Amino acid sequence: MAKHTRGSGKDGPVPFQQRITCSVSDAEAATGISRSQLYLEMKAGRLEYLKRGTRRLVRVPSLLKLLE
């Protein structure tokens, strides 16, 4: 049985732009924006996210819009 890896589907990894959400760490790695700046953007309402327990999931379309 194949080991499940984060962000991969049956046909391989999902391209970043097609993902619905990503972790703050993934957003930081993909954009070069610091974690603290990402949290400031979330607090200011310029970056949409979901909160599940203590975890925040950044909405990728919102992140891409922020970069425009």
N, C-alpha and C positions, 0 to 999 in steps of 0.2 A: 504494500500500500504506500502511495506517495505521501510524503510529508507536506502538510498544508503550510504555505508561506503567505505572509500578509500581502494583500493586494493582488493575489493571483487567482485567476479563474481556471476553468477547465481547459481553456485555450492559451494559457500563459498569463503573464502580468497585464493588468489593465493600464493603458497609457494614462499618465498623470492627469491630462486635460479631461479625460472621460470619467475620472473618479468623482463620486458624489461628495465625499469628505476625505480629510486626511488629518493626521495628528499634527500637533503644533511642531513637533520635531521634523516631520516630513515637510511641512510648510517652510520651516526655517532652512532646511537643506535645499529645497527646490528653488527658493527665491533669494537666499542670502540675507533676508531680513532677520534681525535678531529676535530671539524669543521675547525679550522685554518689549520690543517695538510691536510685535504681533499682538501681545496682550494689551498694549495701549490702544491699538487699532480696534480690537474687540470691544474694549471698554468704551471707546468713543462711538461705537456703532458703525464704523466704516468697514468692519470685517465680520461677516456672519459666521456663527458657530452654533453647535449643539452641545449641550452639557449633559453628560450621562454619569451620574455620581460625581466623582471628582475629576473626571476626564473631559477635556474639551476637544471636540472634533471640528476642524475648520471646514467650512463649505468651500469646495474648490472653485466653483464659479465666482464666488465672492472674492476669493483670493486673486483669481485671474483678472477680475475687474479692477481690483485695487492696484494692480501692476500697470494698467493702461495709462 
